[in-house]
Amino acid sequence: MKKFFLPLLALLCLVLPARAAGFYDLPADHWAQEEIRRAVDAGVVNGYGDGSFQPTRDVTAAQFCAMLSRSFLAEEYAAAKEGKYQAMEACLPVLEGTSLKETYRSLGKRWDRYVDQPLSRYDMAQIIYNLVLEKDALQETIQLSTTDIADWTEIPDGCHTAVFTCWGMGLLKGQADGRFAGEDSLNRAQAAVLWSRLDELFNGPYAPPEDPDAGVEVREMPAFGLQGDETVQEMMNRVNRETPLCKEGRLPNGKTRSEENIAGLLELVKQGCPDGTVWSDTVRFNYLAPQFSPTHGCLAFGLAVSDFVFGEEAPVTQHRRLPDLAVGDVVYIRFDNVERVLILTGVDREEGTYTACELEKNGKVDWDQWGPLSGLVDAGDFTTVFRRWR
């Protein structure tokens, strides 16, 4: 979103159920599989590192606001203060009438850990209703009676309009027993369905994207990793010599510059430079990247990997803006005697975390690093992000 011997593959096809969207816990007949695939393809939600989606897992207020703000409140998100609560600030206009807005006011207009609690379906309905009004997308509802909602009399008066309108517009539905069950928490499958319906309301019918790599001749990549007595410079000379120039929007192997394809090339780097590989500060590991002065140690490793993945001719930008980190970015941290580089292998904005390959000064390569994106905040200008193309 890998290699078996054919007999084993055939056996697995017989005993394993079909899966939706590539997640082992989503059977192909899952009620929300199409909407989940759509949300995943759009980068709105992600799966987990173990290959699961966890459709029944609760969604927090912060996670739901992140889904909505980046998709439907882009201007508000861009104008909001960068940081942990940027999505909450962007969604502030659509939180009116929710417990979140009430808590925000009671705390002196301050966000806190309460946004990381599961979001109730009552608050979800109010947010959706407010967003529809904000986007001036209110439509005539289907013929609906309050008797169609089994627990209508239990729904607080303040939530009646939001629930009735959104139900009538087909944006949300009740549980299997016909109840709205507003005190229950919104889960990940439901959130993906809501996002898909809102996307169709605001942007029109969904058209599955064409595969940009269809019909593309995928080129074999040279091996990354020191061979024999090679120096890093000799290795990269070999790699760069054997790698054709990239076409616009493509990686050296001919595929598009998608996160999935970038991750595939990082996997080749991992094969040639696995966990525990020594990469020291000695001359053998120096690298003169085409767009830089000579580098050594951690930075040489990061730039060598970046050149392998994106091509030596790919434009490089350096910045210290951390909220928009992406797979393939090289994060270089240096202060006093501390030096380390992180090559991002995954970014989960829903959870606010990253995974990375890490190398510390005179250390060994570690492909199993992870942490909160907030932990990469650069308070002292010690961190530089190297980005290609994007």
N, C-alpha and C positions, 0 to 999 in steps of 0.2 A: 502494500500500500501504500524448497529453496532448493538439495539434490538427494534423491532416493534411487535405489536400484528399482528397476521397473516392477519386479514381482511385489516388493514391499509397497510401492506406490499403489499398485492395483488393489492390494489387500486393504490399505488405508481407505481407499475410495469406497470400499464395501462396508466397512465398519464404522466410519466416522460420518456424522450428519453433515449436510451441506451447511455452509456458513455464510452469513450476510456481511457485506462490507469488509470481509477479511478478518473478523473477530471471532475467536473460538466460542464465545458465549452468546453469539447471535445466530440462531438457526435461520436458514433461508426463508422460512415462513414466519419469522417474527413480525408482529403487527406493525412495527415502526421501521422495518429494515430499509425501505426506500428513502424515508426522510432522514434516517441516520446516515445513510450513504451520501445523501445530498449535502448534509451539514458537514460531514467529514471532508468531502471533496472541496467544499468551499473554505475549509480551514477554520470553521467556526468551533468545532469540537474535535477532540483527539481521543484515540484509544490510550490504553496504558501499556507500559513497557513489557508486560507479560503476555501481550496479545489479546487482552480482553477489552471490552467496551464498558461493562458493568452498567447495563441499561436501567437497573432499578436503584442505582446509587443516588442519594439525595444531591440536589443542586443547591448551592448556596446563593445568597443574594448577589454577592460579588461576581460569581461565575455567570449568573444569568444576565447581569448588567454588562459584563464583558461581551457576551454573545450579541446582545442587542446594540450596544454602543458602537462597536466596530463595523457593524453591518448597516445599521439604520440611522445612527446619529454621528456620522463621521465628522461633521463640522464641529459639533459639540465636543466630541472626543479630542479633536486636534486642538481646540481652544482650552481644554481643561488642563489643570496643572499636572505635569508629569509625576508619576510615582505610583505607589501601591493602590491609591484610591482614584486614579484617573477615570476609570470606567464609572465609578459611582458618581463622581462629579458630573460626568457627561450625561448621566441618566437622571440627574436631580429633577429636571422638569417633569419627568414621567413617574416620579415616586409619590406625587401628591395623593393623599388618601390612604397610604400604606403605613404599616407599623414601622417601616424603615424611616420614613420621613418624620414620624412622630418621635422616634428615638433620636434621630439626628438633631431635631430641634431641642429636645430635652437635655442633650449633652452640649448645648451651646454651639450648634452647627458644626459638629465634629464627628468624623467617621471613627469607628473602632472595631473591635473584634466581633461585634454583633452582625456585621455584614458577612461574616464567614459562617454563620449559622444557616441551617437549611431554610429555604424559602417556602413559605406556605402557599397553597394554591389560591387562597384569598388574595394575598399580596401579588401573586403572579397575574391574576385576572385584572386587578386594578392597574398594574403596570402596562399590561397589554392594551387595555382600554385607553389609558392615557396616551400611549404611543400612537394608537390609531387616530386619536383626536389631534395629536401633535403633527401627524403627517397628513391631516385632512383627508383621511381615507375611510371615513365612516360610510357604510353602505347599508342598504335596506336589508333587514334580517329576514331569514326564512320564517314561515308561519310557525310560531312557537308559543306555547302556553306555559305558564309557571307550573302547571300540573305535570309537565313533561320532565321537570327537574325534581326528582324524588324527595330531596331534602330541602326544598325551597323555603319552607317555613323556618328552617334552622339557620339559614344564611342571614347574617346581620344586615340590617336595613342599609347600611352604608356601602355594602358590597352588591346590592341587588342590581343596580344599573350595569356595573362592569360585567358581572357574571351573565346576566340575561343578554346583554348586547353581544358580547364575545361568543357566547354559545349560539345565539341566533345567526351570527355572521359565519359560523362554522370554524372559528379560530380555535375554540376549545370544546371539549366534550366532557361528559361525566365519566364516572367509573363504570365498571361492568354492571353494577346493580342500579344504575341510573342516578346515583347520587353525585353531586358535585364534590363533596368531601373536601371542603375548603381548608379544614384544619390539617389535612394531610400535607406532606412535603412534596414539592415538585421533584420528579426524578429525571435522569439524563435522557431517557427515551422520550418522555413527554416534552422536555425542553427542545429536543431536536425537531419534533413534530411541530411545535409552536413556531420555532424559527422558520421552518420550511413554509408553513402557511402564511406567515407574515411576509416572507420574501416574495411569495407569489402574489400576495395582495399589493405590495408596494412596487414590485418590479416585473410583474407579469408571469405567465406560465413558464415553468422550468423546462429548459432544453438541456439535456445531458451534454457536457462538453465533449468535443471530438478529441480523440487521442492524438496529441501533437507528435507522438513518436511512431505513429502508424506508418509503415512503409519506409522508415528511416533505416539505413544501413548502419548498424552499430559497430563501431571500430573497436578492436581489441586494444586494451591499454597495456603499456609496458609495465614491468614489475617495479613497484615501489619498495625500497629497502636496499640496504648495502649488500653488494654481491662481492664476495672475496675481500680483497684489500681496497675496495672502492672508498673514496672519500664521499662526503655528501655532495660536494660540488660535482664530482665525476658522475655520481648517480643522477643528479638533476640534469646534467648535460645530456646524459643518455636518455632520460625521460623526455626532456624537451625536444631532443633531436628526433625521437621516434613518435612524437605526438603531433598530428597535423594542427594547423591553425584552426581555432574555433570559429564557426560561423556565428553571426549575431543570434543571441538567444539560446546558444547551444553550449554543451560541455565538450571537452576534448574527445569523448567517445561518440559524439554525434547526437546524443540525447538532449532533450530540453533541460533548462536549468530549473528543474523542480526540486523540492525538498527530498522527494523520494529518490530521484536520480542522483542528487548530491550525496545522499546517505549511502547509495550503492557504491559510489567511488570511495567514500570514506571507509567502507568495508574492505575494499581492496588495499587501502593503506594499512588497515588493521592486520590483514593477512601478512603483509610484508614487514610490519613493525608492530608485533603483538604486545600484549601486556608484558612488562618486565624488560622490554628492550632498552638498553642503555643509550642515552644521547647526552653526551657530556659537553663541557665548555672548551674542549680541546680543539686544535686546528682541524682535525679530521672532520669535525662536524660543522665547520663554517660553511656558509652559503651566501654567494653573491646573487641575490635575486635580481632579475632584470630591472626592476623599478626601484631598487634600493641600493644604498651603500652596503659594504660587507656586513653580514650579520653572523652571530654565533649563538651557541647554546639554545635556550628556549625559543627565542625569536626565529632563529634559523629553522628550527623544526616546524614552527607554525607556518612560516612562509613557504617552506618546501612542500608541505602538505597542501597548502592553498594553491600553489602553482600546479601541482599534480591534478587537483580536483577541477580547477577552473581554467587552467592554461596560463602559461607565463605571460601571454600578451593581454590577459584580462585586466581591465582598469582596476586600480586599487584606490579606495578611499579610506582615510583615517579619521575617526571621530571618537567622541566620548559620550554619545547618546545611547543609553542602554535599553530604553523601553522597547525598541523595535528589533532586538537581536533575532537572528535567523540561523538556521542550520548552515554550517560551513563557515560562519564568521570565526575569526581568530581574535580572541580576547587576550591581550598581553598586559600583564600586571608587573610593575617593577617599582620598588621603593627600598631604600637602604640596601641591605644585603639579600632581600627577598626578591626572587624573580620566578615567575611561572607563566605558562601559556595554557589557554583552554581553547580547544577546537570544538565548537558546538556540534553535537550529533543529534540533538533533539531540543525543541523548545515547546513547552506546554503552557500556553497563556491561560488556559482555563484553570490550571492548578497553580500557575505562577512559578514553574520550576524549569530547570534545564538539565540536560545530560551532556557530558563532554568527555573528550580525551584530554588528559592533563599531563603536563610535564613540568616538573620543578627543576630549578638550577642544579645541574650535575646529578639529575635523578633518573628515574626509569619511567617509561611510558605507561600510563594508567588509563584504560578505556572505560572505566566504570565510575567516573566521577559524576556527581549530581548535586543539586542544591537549589535554593530559592533564587529567582531572578532578582529579588530585592537585595540579596546578599552581594550582588555585583555592582551596587550603587557606588559610584566613584566620588568619594568625598574629598579626596586630596589630589586629584589629577594624576593618579598613579596608573590609571587604566586606559588603554588605547584599544579600540576595536578596528580591525582591518577587514574591510568588506570588498567583495568583488562584484562588479557590475551594478548590483541593486542599489 
